[in-house]
Amino acid sequence: MTAPAHDGTPRTAPSLTTPSLTTPAFVIAIDGPAGTGKSTIARRVAVALGAGYLDTGAMYRLVSLAVLNARIDPTDASGVAELLPRLTFNTPTDPGGQRHLLAGRDVSDEIRGQDVTLAVTPVSANPAVRAWLLGRQRELAYSGRMVVEGRDIGTVVTPDAPLKIYLTADAAERARRRHRQNTVRAGVPAGSTGTRDAPDRRSGDNSDRGADENSAAAADLAAVALDLHRRDSHDSTRQHAPLQAAQDAVVIDSSELAVRETVECVLTLAAERGIR
């Protein structure tokens, strides 16, 4: 299921209480910092419920990529705002596959790159960007059965959602998860040290090479932890729509939970609210 391209035109969100004989509407809002497993949990919950899945973070990444492509400084608030009316992109809501298009070009991998990750912090803090995307986010969130993930879903995008989850985890565990995710995206085989180059088993100094790779992996992990701390600090202190748990959100600490256990926890909470 893919929504039409975004043109920035504000739209009124349909009411959650609109009666439906076949597919009752609901919103499950899942917020939290990076590395908590929001995307994985949200997608699996959506699949289990036969619902749509909206990744609002990807929308900010699409705008950030467009800003970089236009050679605009991401911290130039007015320059970024002037670009917005010219942007067109799709917003996928199929939990089984997310293909992101910017001006008709598939940028699914590009929006996860390091340059975009650095740019998305100032871009997402831009009030003009948040206001421009909000109408679109609400339109999709209230379009039927939807699981929505982000950082201000329960507080700003869908404050009347019947179930709000704030997903958190220990900082060290979050860094390990994000590091594993990054190495998978980089094509590093499972069980490797996390660096791109595997040891040359034909050489006689595999122990030295392995030690170097372990050291490099540790440095990579430290860099990931530092980046997560940077993003948390910026997102939780920004003036507009800061990262925070809604007052009525259920806080789930997934530090010691497997993905399956976290999903089951969310599904149980949903069932308690009549969401099945």
N, C-alpha and C positions, 0 to 999 in steps of 0.2 A: 504494500500500500504506500503510495507516494503522493504527497500533497503538491498542488500546483506551485509554480515559482513564486517567490516572495517579491512583491513590488513596493513594499513599505506602506501600503494603504491601511490605515487602522480599520479594524472590523469589530463588531460587537460579538462577544462570546455567547453562544447559546447557553440557556440555563441548565444546570445539572439536574433539575427536577422535571425536565421535559419528559412526559411519559413515553415509553417505548414498549411495544408488545413483544418484540423479539430480542433486542440487545439493549438492556438498560445501560445508561451512561454512568461512568464513574471516572474519578481521577485518583490515582495513587501518586503522591508526590514524594520523591526520594531525593533528599539533599545531603550534602556532606563534602568534606574536603577531598582533594585528589588522593588516590591510592587506597581508598576504602573499599573499592570493588563496586562502586555505584553502577557503572555501566553493565557489568556482568550480572549483578543481582537484578537490576531493573529489566534487562532483556529476558532473563529466565523467568521472572515473575510474569512478564507480559506474555511469554509463550505459554506458561502454565494456565493463564486465565484466558487465552485466546484474544488478547488485547493488543493495541498498538503500543509503540514505544517511541518516545520523543527524547532525543539527546540535545538539550538546549545548549550545552557546552560546544557542540559541533557548530552551532549557528554562529557563536562568537568567533570560533576558529575560522569559519568561512569568511567572515568580515575581516578578520586579521590578515588572512592570506591575500584578500583583495587589496587591503591597505599596503601590504608589502609589495605586491605586484605593481601598484600605482606609484611606488617609490615615495610614499608618504610616511613621515615619522609617526609611529604609533602613538607617541605622546603628544602629537599635534592635534588637540581636540577639535579645533575648528576645521582643519584640513580633512580629518577623518569624517566629520559630520557632512562636509560638502560632497564627499564621495558616495554617501549612502543612497541617494535617489537614483544613482546610475547602476546599482548592483542588482543582479538577478541570480538566484540560486534555488535549488530544490531542497525540500526538507523531507527526507525519508522517514517513515513511521513503521516500517516493517521490522519487527524484532529479529527476523531470520536473516536479514541482510541490509546493510547500510551503505548505499552508494551516493556519495555527495558530489553534486555538480555545481560548478561556479561558472556562470556564463556558458553553460552547455558542455563544459569540460570536466571530466572525472578527476577530482582532486582529493579523493578519499584518503590516500596516503600522505599527500602534501600537507594536509591540515594537521597531521600528527607529528610533523617535523619539529626540530628544535627551534628553528627561527620563528615559527608560528607560536610555539609554546612560550617563547619569551615575549612575543608581541601581544599575545592575548590578554595579558594582565592589564596593561594600560588601555587597550581597546575596550575590554569588557567593563572597565571602570568609567568609561566615557558616558555621561548621562544621555547624550544624543543617541548613541548606539543602543543603550538599554531601552530607551523609549521607542526607538524605531522597530526593535525586535519584539517588544512586549505584546503588541496586538496580534502578531503572527503566532507567538507562543501560546497565547490564550485561545486563539481560534482552534489550533490543533489540539490543545489539551482538553478542550471541552467538546471535541468532535465526536465523542462516543466513549468506548472503553479504552482508557489510555493510562499507561504508566509513564510518568514524566520524571526525568532526572536532571539535576542541576545544582545550583547553589542558592537560589532564591525562589524555588518553586512553592514551598509551603508558606513563605512570608510575603511574596509579591505576585507571582504568576497565578497561582491558584490558592489563595488564602482560605477558600471554603472547601478545599478537598476533604472528603470524608476520612481519608487516611493519609497522614503525613509521617514520613520516616526521616529521621536524621541519622545517617550512617557514619560511624566513626571507627577509629582503630588507633592502636599505639603507633606513635610516630616512626619508630624503627620498623615495625611491621609494614606500615604503609610504604616506606622507602623500599623495603625488600620486594613488595608486590609490584611497585612501579618499575623497579629495576628489571624484574623478570619479564614484565610486559614489554619494556623497551628492547630487551635482548631478543625476544621472540620476533618483534617487528623488524629487528635488524637481521633476522635470519640465522641467529645463533642456535645450534641444536640443543635440545633439552638435555640437561645434565652437564653442559659445558661450564666453563668458568665464567662465561658472560662476555668474553672478548671475542672479536671477530676471527682471529687466527688460531686454529687448533695446533697443538704441538706436532712437530715433524717426527714421527715415530722412527724414521730411518736414522736420525741423528743420535749421537751419544750423550747429549746434554739435555735430555728431556726434563730432568729434575729442575735444572736452572730455568728452562723455558716455562715449566709449569709454575715455578715460584713467581716469575715475572708476570705471568697471566693472572695468578691469584692476586698479586699486588695491584695490577691494573683493574681487576674486577672490584677490589675493595675501594679503589679511588673512584670508580664509576658509581658505586653505591653511595659513597660519601657525597658525590656531586648531586645525585638524585635527591638525597635527603636535604641538602642545602636548597635545592630548587623548590622542593615541596614546602619547606619552611618559608621561603620567599613568597610563594604564592599564597600560602595561608595568611601570612602577615598582611599582604596587600588586600586580599579579598575580605578579610574579617574587619579591616579598618577603613575600607573605602566608604565614602560618604553616601553613595547611592546603592541601595540593595546589598548591604554587606552580607557576607556568609555568616549565618547564624541559624540556630534551630528555632522553628516556630514554637510559640508557647505551648501549643497542644500537640507537638510532635512526639512520637515515640522514638527515644534514642536507643539505637542498637550498636553496641560495641562488638565489632566483628573480629577483634584481635585474635581470639582463640576459637573462632568459629570457621568451619569449612563452608564453602560456597553453598552447598546443599542445605546446611543447617540454617544459614542466614535466609535463604529463599523460603524455607519452610516456616521460619519465624514470621516473615512478611505475609505469607499466604494465610497463616493462622490469624494474624491480626486483621487481614482483609475479610476473612470469613466471619469473624466476630462482628464486623460492620456490615454484613450482608453482601459482601462483594465476593462473587464466585464465578 
